[in-house]
Amino acid sequence: MFNPIDSYDDPGVVFTFGGFSVGVWIVFVLAVLLFIAFFVAMIRHENHAYKAIIDDTPVEKGPAAEGEPPVY
């Protein structure tokens, strides 16, 4: 009664996103933005780490990791 399928003899195909639809563009733009955000975060972290190395300060807060010289 409430089933939209009339018959199971001839199955059809259901597409969630068609070519060049709004859903495809939203997912594409989101993927590009996440890719760019990853590189921006990586570049900021590298710049911070190199500046900390030049200033001879710890790169991150907390105790020194095993194998690193002690922080004075």
Number of C-alpha atoms within 10 A of each C-alpha: 5 4 6 6 9 9 8 7 6 6 9 8 5 6 7 8 11 9 9 8 10 11 13 14 13 10 11 12 12 12 12 11 11 12 11 12 12 11 11 12 11 12 12 10 13 13 12 14 16 12 13 14 12 9 10 11 13 15 16 10 7 8 10 13 8 7 6 8 8 10 10 6
